[in-house]
Amino acid sequence: MGDARESVRKVEREHEPGRPGGCPVRRGADGTWEVRGYAAAREVLRATDTVQAGLGIETVEKLPARVRRPVLYQDGPGHREQRRQTARFFTPRRVDEHYRELMTRVAEEQTAALRAAGTAQLSDLSFTMAIEVVSDIIGLTHSRPGLKSRLERFFPEEFGQPGLTSLRGLHWLLRQNTNWLRIHLADVRPAVRAHRKQERDDLISHLLAEGCSGAEILGECLTYAAAGMVTTREFICVAAWHLFDDPELLARYRAAEEPERLDLLREILRLEPAVGRLARRATAPMRVGEASIGAGELLTVFVDEANADPDVVGRDPDLLRPGRLRELGPGPAGLAFGDGAHRCPGAVVAVLEADVLLSRLFALDGLRMTGRPRVSFKGEIGGYEIRELTVTVPRSAK
């Protein structure tokens, strides 16, 4: 990690020397500006002279100008207007009144399935929760059976790289096009048809009112799936891993009321952000700290390092300390949900659904984790995937 500080992280990303406390902004070996300090990272994410980079945006930019880009790939006034129009789907009141009951039902179904089977993979339980909740927000409520398996194929553990210059790249391209088609035919098209017949208060109805085509709606649905389903699954898994391994933390979680439990989960997410790298491209010359950034240059925000900046989060930044007293603009999770124009709109949703599921799982008598989870990484976004986190419970547990 580049220093001798104690850490309770379950997910150890590769770090070069120079953790927070050193230079907060510096040029990397590949010429990209690396932003590792919290204040500098927040400045970059809030800057109006930057646009999204990475995340396949180069491919999206090749689409015809008439094709509406998913909101993740938009910047400027159009992006701000779309975010303003869809903000109502993610307000705390909306989440509590419209999605809490669904979360509770799904969590109880998952715990009942675990009691019946005696064992389960937490990645499966958490993915089911995330799929059900985000599908309701989007409006993917008319799918044919098998949505979970279709999404698993579309977001595989090993993504590979697209291209036409190798057999492997060509295979990746053909496979993903096939997966796009499957989701379109089995999930998006039935939902669009149903929404055309009866308008609903969800994202698909909003997109139809905006005049979006089926292909544009498909792109938006997959963007929300990646942002709201995949990352939430990993967040739930890493939070459970911490609770299993720390009896004192687990006792505190079990005894707490919901607000304190949510704060505890946000502290875990501060330490273990599901997306550890955010990329931006400068559209005009700008200064970040002492660094002068030129127009067109790339910046990478190291979220996990910024969130462990001792100048902001206080002493022992690599340890879990729920209830830290600090003034973080985005809240107790630091920059784990991003910041600025592209801050994740579903932050309230993700933390609440994690708590609804985990609080019910850890209420089961005899719940335990068997074996050690396996961690893999998504290089470009610094994300992690946690698999083989097996949970077991006596079948008679109530």
Protein Blocks (a to p, Z undefined) as FASTA:
>chain_A
ZZacdcfbfbdcdddehiehiafbdcdfkopacdfbfklmmmmmmpckbcceejhlmmmm
mpcfklccdfklggcjllmmmmmmmmmmmgfklmmmmmmmmmmmmmmmmmmmmmmnopac
fklmmmmmmmmmmmmmnopakbcehklmmmmmmmcfblojadjkbfklmmmmmmmmmmmm
mmmmmmmmmmmmmmmmpccddfklmmmmnopafklmmmmmmmmmmmmmmmmmmmmmmmmm
mmmmmmklmmmmmmpcfklmmmmmmmmmmmmcfblbdcdddfbdcdehjbccdehiacdd
dfklmmmcfklnoghklbccehiacddfkbjnlmmnogajllcfklmmmmmmmmmmmmmm
mmpghiacehjddddddfklopacdehiacdddfkbZZ
